[in-house]
Amino acid sequence: MPSLKSWISALRPRTLFLAVATALAGSAIAYSAGRFSYAVFVLTIAIATILQLLSNMANDLGDYQHGTDITGERVGPKRTVQSGAITPRQMKKAIITAIVLAAIVGLWLIYIALQFMDWRYISLFVVLGLACIVAAIKYTAGKNPYGYKGLGDIFSFTFFGLVSVVGTYFLHTHTLDFTPWLPAIGLGLLTVAVLNLNNMRDYENDRKSGKVTVPVRIGMRNAKRYHAGLTFGALACFVAYSFLYSSCWYQYLYLVCFFIFIKILSDVLSIKENRLLDPYLKYTSMGTFILAVCFSVCINL
């Protein structure tokens, strides 16, 4: 029987800050528009968390299936399936449990949020929910995982950025307008930044094992330039949002959080050993959460 410590390691709770940040931001933008449901708020946080945990477990199993962690070059947390702490069968059962939970919470969320709306919107969100589950699993697990073809950034940006923020906003407001898109793009870029840090840290391991990530495809020097673009692009989205929608000076106060990302970027650009990038995954994830919290408060002052 796997220990609690092994399951915590497999679930990688430090990544949950990102999942919560996007759902929180979408709800806060809806609240600022005068449309907010506490039930939708709780359920969107829950489904975002479950999908992130599902992705983490599928990633642990998928890298084991494809032999990614046997090169001896891995730097990050020890994989539980590869190390034998959790068997493949046990991990598959946990993944199935997470899928069932995601389906239950997702359908409950759709019922509460869209029960009085056109069936086409309901169908759309059912499809989006299924797509999110498939995307979480297929990152590294199963045949032809998209994470091994350098496509992880696109899927992370789409599902853990745009779909999460804009979808949450729509479930609250039942309207689709431009308001949530800039924060959605910004948080999506920061989500990709965390993934890029992970891939830069594992550059040698991934290159030797045949896992084609963006850093493997473009090289470490360009990967750091790419990281700078993701960071400044994200911050620019939030500045643009405030310019368009903020009317009082104190609604700009959350921009102070930008110093977190400037400091992280400065350190990342100066680091020479890839293994030293590992703590910055947590810093960027937590920084994104702090930004989302401060943003959510300030836009509703």
N, C-alpha and C positions, 0 to 999 in steps of 0.2 A: 504493500500500500504506500503510495507516494506521500511524503511528508507535506505539511502545510507550507513549509518554506519552499519546497519544490514547486508547488502550485502557484505561490506568490511570484516566484521567479518566472514561471511560464506566462503568467498573466501580465507581467511587466506594468505594475500600477503607475509608474512614473509617466507613462504615455497617456494616461486618462485625462490629464490636464487639457490636452488638445481637444479631445472629444467634448468635454464639458464646455470649453471656451466657445466653440462654434454654436452649440445649441443655446448657450447663455446669450451670446450676442444677437442671434436671431430673435429670441424672446424679448430682449431689451429694445430692439428697434421696433418691434410690434407694440410694445408698451408705450413707447414714445409717440406712436401713431394713434394711441387711444384704443387699441384692440389687444386684449390680453386675456388668456385663460390659464389659471393655475394648474388645471389638469394637463393641458397641453405642455406647459412648462416642465412639469415633473416627468411626464412620459417621454418628451423629447430628450431630456437629460438621460433618462434610463436607456432609451434605445441607442443613443450615441455611445454610451458607456458599454453596453452589451456588444455592439458592433466592433468597438475598438478591442475589447477582450477577445472576441472571436477572431479578429485579424491577427492578434498577437499569438494565439494558440495555433492557428493555421500556419503562421510564419515559422513557428518552432518546429512543427511537424513537417512542413514543406522543405525546409532547409535540410532536415534529416533525410527525407526521401531522395533529395537530389545530391546528397553528399557534400553540401557546401561547407560544413564545419569540420572536415577531417584533414584540412591542410596544415593545421597547427599554427595558422596565422591569425585566428580570430582573436579580437581584442575585447569585445563587449561581454555582457553577462553570459554565463555558461548556458548553453541550450540544454533543456531538461530531457528531451527525447534522445538527443545525441549522446548525452552523458549517461543515460540509463536510469535517471531519477524517475522518469515517467515513461511507461512503455507506449509504443505507437497505438496499441489498442485502447489504452486508457485515455490517451489524448484524443483519439477519434470519438470516443464516447463523450468527452467533455465538449468537443466541438459540436456534436449533434445536439447536446443539451443547450448550448449557447444558441444554436440555430432555432430550436424550438422556442426558447425564451424570446429571441428577437422577433419571431413570427407572432407570438402571443401579444407582446407589448406593442409591436407595430400595428397589428390589426385593431387592438384596443384604441391606440392613438388615432388611427384613421376613422374609427367609428365615432369617437368623441368629437373630433375636429370637423369631420366632413359629413356627418349623418344627415344634414339638411341640404346638402349640395348635390349638384348634378353628378350622375353616375360616372361621367367621363373623368372628373377630378378624382373620384374614388379609385377608378381603374388605373389612372396615372400614378397615384401614390402606391398602389399595390405593386405595380411594375417597378417603380423606383426602389421600393423596399426590397424586392427580390434582387434587383440589380446591386444594391448595397451589400446584401448577404453574399452574393456570388463574387463581388469585387473583393470583399474581405477575405474570402477563402482562396481565391485564385491568384493572390499576389505571389505566393511561392508554392502553394500546395497543388497537387494533382498534375495532370499532363499539361505541358505548354504554359507554365505560369508566366503572367505578363511581367512580373518583377524581375525575371531573368532575361528580359529583352529590352531593358531600359525604359519600360513604360510605366513603372511604378509612380513616377512623379505626376504624370497626367491623370492617372486614376485617383491618386491621393488628393490632388487639387480639385478634381471634379466632385468626388463623393464626400470627402472629409472637409471640404471648403464650401463650394457652391451649393451642392445639394443640401448639406446640413444647415447652413445659415438661411438661404433663400427658402428652403422647404419648411423650416421652423417658422419663419416669418409668415409664409402663406397659410400654414395650419392655424396660426393665431388670427390672421386678418381676413382670410379667404379672398385676398386680392394679390395680384402679381404686378408690381411696379418697380421702378428703378431703385427705390430707397435702400434695400438691403444688399444690393449688388457690390458696391465698393467695399464694405466691410467683409463680404463673402470672399471677394477676390483677395483682399489683404490677408485674411486668416487662412485662405487656401494656400497662398504663397508661403506663409510661415509654417504651415503643415509640411509643405514640400521642403522647406529649409531644414526641418528636423530630419526628414528622410535623407536629405542630401548629406547632412552631418553623419548620419548612420552609415551611409554608403562611402563617404570619404574615410571614416574610421576603419571600415572593413575593406578598403581598396585592395590591399595585397591578397587578402583571403578570397575575395570575390574574383579577382583576376585569375588566380591560380585554379579556382574551382570551376571557372567557366560561367559565372554569374555576371551577366552584362548589365551593369547599372550605368547611370549617367556618368559618374566619375571614371569608371572603367572605359567608357566609350570616348570621353573627351579629354581624359587625363586630369591629374590633380590640380595643376595650375589653373586650367580653365574651369574646373569644378569650384575652385575658390572664387573665381570671377563670377561664375554662375550664382554662387551663394550670396555674393554682394548684391547682385541684381535682384535676387529673391527678397532680400532684406529691404533694400531701398524701394523696391516696387510695392511691398506690403505697406511700408510707412507712408508712401505717397498716396495710397488708396485711402488711408484714414485721414490724412490731411485734406484730401479732396472732399471726403464725406463731410468733414467739419465745416469746410468752406461753403458747401452747398446747403447744409441743414442746421448748423449751429448759429444761434442768434445772440448768445451772451458769452462774455469772455471766459466765465468759469466752466462752460461746456467744452473748452479746449484744454482743460487741466490734465486730462488723461495723456496728452501728448508728452508729458514728462516721462512716461514709460519708455519712450523711444530711446532714452539713454541706455536702457538695459540692452537693447539690440545693437546699438552702436558699440558698446563695450564688448559684447559677445563677438561681433563681426571683427573688431580690431584684434581680439585674441586669436580668432580662427585664422585670420590672414597671416598672423605672425608665427603660428605653430608649425614646426618643421616635422615632428613625428606624429604620424596619423593616430596612433594609439592615444595620444594626449587630447584628442577631440572628444573622447567619450563623455566627460562631464557636461559638455556643452549641449548634448541632446537634452539632458534634464533641465539645464538652464534655459534653453530656448523654449521648451515645452512649458515650463513654469512661467517664463516671461510672457508667453502668449496668453496664458490663463490670467495673469495679472493685468495685462493690457485689456483683455476682454471684460474683466470685472470693472476696471476703472472706466473704460469706455461705456459700459452699460450704466454705470452710476451717473457719469457726467452728462450723457445725452438726455438724461431724464431729470436733471436738476431744474 
